[in-house]
Amino acid sequence: MTLRSLLITGAAGEVGSALRGLLREHLQGQFPIIRLTDNRDLGEARTGEELMPADLTDFDAVQKVMQDVDAVIHLGGIPDEDTYANIRAVNMDGTYNVLEAARQASVGRVAFASSIHTVGFYPRSETISPTVPVRPDTYYGVSKVFGEALGRMYWERYGMEFVGVRICSFQPQPKDRRHLSTWLSPRDAAQLFARAVTAPDVGFLVVAGISGNTRRWMSPEGWDVLGYEPQDDAEAYAAEVEHIHGDEDDITEQRQGGIFVDSAYVGRAGQ
Ligand SMILES: NC(=O)c1ccc[n+]([C@@H]2O[C@H](COP(=O)([O-])OP(=O)(O)OC[C@H]3O[C@@H](n4cnc5c(N)ncnc54)[C@H](O)[C@@H]3O)[C@@H](O)[C@H]2O)c1
C-alpha cells in the first residue's frame, strides 16, 4: 500500500526546515504529498509540497489540515521552557488537537518530537533506556511526557500508532562537550523521522533521538524496530568542543538535561 500524504507540523522551524530538505530521500517512495503547516511563514511550496498555515491551538484549523492525511510528524510547539500557561496552551492542548484530529481523520501513525527533557534529571553517569520512569526537568519536559502519554492512550484505545522521538540536541554540528553525548545530526534526524512514519507495525514506541554518538547517555533500544542506522557520531568533533563546558560541580553539568535542570532557568518565560 502506498501511503500518500504526510503532514509535518512546525514545518517552518529548525527541525522542520531541515526535514523539508532531507526527508524525501529516506521515504522510499511513500508520501508523494508532504503537507506542511505552521503559524509562521512557510515560504514557497516546492514540488510535492502543500502549504497549509494553521495555529495548533485552534482545533477547527487543525481538523482542516488533517483531512486526507495518512501519517503525521508533529514538531510544532514551544521548544524551550516557558510559563505553564503557554506550555499548556501550545504543547499540551496543541498536541491534543493534533492527536484527536488525527484520530478523527483515521490517520495511521503519528511521530512526535519528544525530548531529553522528559528525563533531564537523570545523572550523566547513567545510560538510560526509553522505558525508565520519567524525570522531567521543566514544564516543557512535562509537556513532552504528556504528549507521549497521550500517544500511548491513542494507541491502546484506538489503535493509532505512535513513535515518540526523544530529540536531544538537533544541531548542524556539536557546539560543546554535552553535545558529544546528545547530538542529533540533520541527516540522522531525517532518517529517524522517515523510519518513524514508514517502518511497519511499530505500535507504540519511544526512542532516543540522537546520532550514533560514542558517548551517548541513552540506549538505542527501539532503533532496530524502526531500522534506524545513524550515519554520524559526535565523537568526530571531540577535539573541537571537548573543552567547552561549565563548572563540573554544578548540577547543570551533572544531569542529562543541562541548563534546564537549574531551578533558576525559565527559558522564554524570562523574555
Ligand atoms: N531542536 C532541538 O534540539 C530539540 C530537542 C528536543 C525536542 N525538540 C522538539 O522538536 C520540535 C521542533 O523543534 P525546533 O528546534 O525545530 O523548534 P522551532 O521553534 O524552530 O520550531 C517549532 C515550530 O513550531 C511552530 N509553532 C509554535 N507554536 C505554534 C502554534 N501555536 N501553531 C502552529 N505552529 C506553532 C513555530 O512557529 C516553529 O516554526 C519541537 O517540538 C521541540 O520541542 C527539539
The ligand as an SDF file (V2000), in Angstrom:
LIG
                    3D

 44 48  0  0  0  0  0  0  0  0999 V2000
   15.9320   21.4100   18.4130 N   0  0  0  0  0  0  0  0  0  0  0  0
   16.1740   20.5030   19.3640 C   0  0  0  0  0  0  0  0  0  0  0  0
   17.3300   20.2020   19.7260 O   0  0  0  0  0  0  0  0  0  0  0  0
   15.0220   19.7980   20.0340 C   0  0  0  0  0  0  0  0  0  0  0  0
   15.2840   18.9720   21.1280 C   0  0  0  0  0  0  0  0  0  0  0  0
   14.2200   18.3000   21.7240 C   0  0  0  0  0  0  0  0  0  0  0  0
   12.9540   18.4150   21.2150 C   0  0  0  0  0  0  0  0  0  0  0  0
   12.7200   19.2560   20.1780 N   0  0  0  0  0  0  0  0  0  0  0  0
   11.3380   19.3980   19.7020 C   0  0  0  0  0  0  0  0  0  0  0  0
   11.3200   19.3400   18.2920 O   0  0  0  0  0  0  0  0  0  0  0  0
   10.3090   20.1970   17.7800 C   0  0  0  0  0  0  0  0  0  0  0  0
   10.9190   21.1710   16.7720 C   0  0  0  0  0  0  0  0  0  0  0  0
   11.9340   21.8950   17.4270 O   0  0  0  0  0  0  0  0  0  0  0  0
   12.7020   23.0890   16.7000 P   0  0  0  0  0  0  0  0  0  0  0  0
   14.0420   23.1730   17.3050 O   0  0  0  0  0  0  0  0  0  0  0  0
   12.5580   22.9540   15.2330 O   0  0  0  0  0  0  0  0  0  0  0  0
   11.8580   24.3220   17.2370 O   0  0  0  0  0  0  0  0  0  0  0  0
   11.3810   25.6150   16.4270 P   0  0  0  0  0  0  0  0  0  0  0  0
   10.8880   26.6070   17.4220 O   0  0  0  0  0  0  0  0  0  0  0  0
   12.4310   26.0590   15.4680 O   0  0  0  0  0  0  0  0  0  0  0  0
   10.1430   25.0170   15.6030 O   0  0  0  0  0  0  0  0  0  0  0  0
    8.8680   24.8500   16.1890 C   0  0  0  0  0  0  0  0  0  0  0  0
    7.8450   25.3610   15.2000 C   0  0  0  0  0  0  0  0  0  0  0  0
    6.5520   25.2550   15.8060 O   0  0  0  0  0  0  0  0  0  0  0  0
    5.8040   26.3890   15.3980 C   0  0  0  0  0  0  0  0  0  0  0  0
    4.7310   26.6970   16.3370 N   0  0  0  0  0  0  0  0  0  0  0  0
    4.8650   27.1440   17.6150 C   0  0  0  0  0  0  0  0  0  0  0  0
    3.6630   27.3950   18.1340 N   0  0  0  0  0  0  0  0  0  0  0  0
    2.7460   27.1170   17.1700 C   0  0  0  0  0  0  0  0  0  0  0  0
    1.3370   27.2030   17.1110 C   0  0  0  0  0  0  0  0  0  0  0  0
    0.6080   27.6470   18.1440 N   0  0  0  0  0  0  0  0  0  0  0  0
    0.7390   26.8510   15.9620 N   0  0  0  0  0  0  0  0  0  0  0  0
    1.4570   26.4170   14.9080 C   0  0  0  0  0  0  0  0  0  0  0  0
    2.7990   26.3100   14.8980 N   0  0  0  0  0  0  0  0  0  0  0  0
    3.4360   26.6670   16.0240 C   0  0  0  0  0  0  0  0  0  0  0  0
    6.8210   27.5440   15.3600 C   0  0  0  0  0  0  0  0  0  0  0  0
    6.3710   28.6000   14.5310 O   0  0  0  0  0  0  0  0  0  0  0  0
    8.0620   26.8440   14.8330 C   0  0  0  0  0  0  0  0  0  0  0  0
    8.2050   27.0070   13.4340 O   0  0  0  0  0  0  0  0  0  0  0  0
    9.6900   20.9130   18.9900 C   0  0  0  0  0  0  0  0  0  0  0  0
    8.5170   20.2240   19.3610 O   0  0  0  0  0  0  0  0  0  0  0  0
   10.7390   20.7600   20.0560 C   0  0  0  0  0  0  0  0  0  0  0  0
   10.1940   20.7620   21.3590 O   0  0  0  0  0  0  0  0  0  0  0  0
   13.7210   19.9460   19.5710 C   0  0  0  0  0  0  0  0  0  0  0  0
  1  2  1  0
  2  3  2  0
  2  4  1  0
  4  5  1  0
  4 44  2  0
  5  6  2  0
  6  7  1  0
  7  8  2  0
  8  9  1  0
  8 44  1  0
  9 10  1  0
  9 42  1  0
 10 11  1  0
 11 12  1  0
 11 40  1  0
 12 13  1  0
 13 14  1  0
 14 15  2  0
 14 16  1  0
 14 17  1  0
 17 18  1  0
 18 19  2  0
 18 20  1  0
 18 21  1  0
 21 22  1  0
 22 23  1  0
 23 24  1  0
 23 38  1  0
 24 25  1  0
 25 26  1  0
 25 36  1  0
 26 27  1  0
 26 35  1  0
 27 28  2  0
 28 29  1  0
 29 30  1  0
 29 35  2  0
 30 31  1  0
 30 32  2  0
 32 33  1  0
 33 34  2  0
 34 35  1  0
 36 37  1  0
 36 38  1  0
 38 39  1  0
 40 41  1  0
 40 42  1  0
 42 43  1  0
M  CHG  2   8   1  16  -1
M  END
$$$$
